[in-house]
Amino acid sequence: MHDSRLPAWLRTGSNFVTIEIVARPGSQRRGLLRVERRGLVIGVASPAEKGKANDELIAAIAGIAGVARGAVSILRGAGTRNKVVRIASAQPSEVARRLSVLAGEAKQR
């Protein structure tokens, strides 16, 4: 389901949120770097080898979204920089709101 008030890269369901991510492995800056049309750009220090960058990306998204690491999973794109990530939550609208606010702040940097 897509709420027209939400950015195109963010969707909510009854007990989850999905977001589109552009990963930047090997980045000197970590965390939410900026927002693009393709989604949230998230930098991780780990290289893109043997799942290291994906592991760090999951931890970063959990921190950004304010959820446990186990609530975050990569639905599509585990082997690419463009990913679709699912965040399980009993309060998906709250997670979506938090992500939208942080994305707005990132746009202003």
N, C-alpha and C positions, 0 to 999 in steps of 0.2 A: 504494500500500500504506500502511496506517496502523497503526502500532505503538500499542497501547493505553496504553503508558507515556508517550507523547508528547502534548503539548497538541493539542487539536482543530485549531488553526490551522497545525500543522506536520505535513508528510508526507514520507516518504523513498521513493526509488526506488533502482534499482541504481546509478545514477550521477548522481543529482540529489536536491535537496530542494525542495519547494514550501512557501511560506509565504503566509498571508493577511495583508495589510497594510492599515492605515488611514492614508492619507497626510494630513499637515497642512501644505499649502503656505502660505508666508508666515508661518511660525512664528518667533517670536523665539528659541525653544529649538530646537536642531537635534539630530538623532540619535534614539535610542530614548527615547521619552517615557514610555510605560507599556504595559501589556498589557491588552487588553479581550477580551471574549468573541469579538468579531469578528476579533481578531488583534493583531499588533504595531502600535502607534501610533508613527509615525515623523514627526518634524518636519523640514521643509526650509525654508530661508529664501526660496528662489525662488518667484515667483508661478506660479500654474497657467495659464500661457500659453505657447504655441508649444513645448511639451515641456520647458521649463526645469525645472519641478518634477520631472518624471519622470527627467530626466538626473541631477539632484542626488540624487533618491531612490535610483537605481541605485548611485551612488557611495557613499551612506550605507550601503546594505545590504551592499555588497561589503566595506566596512570593518568593519561589525558581524560579518559572517560569516567574515571573514578569508580572502576569496578575491579573485581579480582581477576588476576591473570587467566585463570581457568575459564572465565566467561568470554574470552576473546578467541576466535578461530578464523583462519583464512579459508574462505569459501572457494575463491578462484584466484589464480595467479601466483601460486606458491613459488614457481620458478621464474617469475617475471617481476619487473618493478611495479607494474600496474596490478593492483589487487582489489578484491572485494572481501571485506572483513565483516564478520558477524559478531555482534556483542550481545550476549544473552543478558536479560535484565527483567526483573519483575516490574520495573518502572521505565519502560522504553522512552516515554515522553520526557522524563527528567534527563536521561542520558542524551537524547537528541537536543534538548535545550542547552545542556552543558557544552556539547560539541559545537553547536551553532554560535554560542557566545565566544568560545575560545577561537573559533575560526574567524569571527568578526574582529577579534583583537589581533589575530595574526595578519589580517589584511591591512591593518593600520600601521604595521611595523615598516 
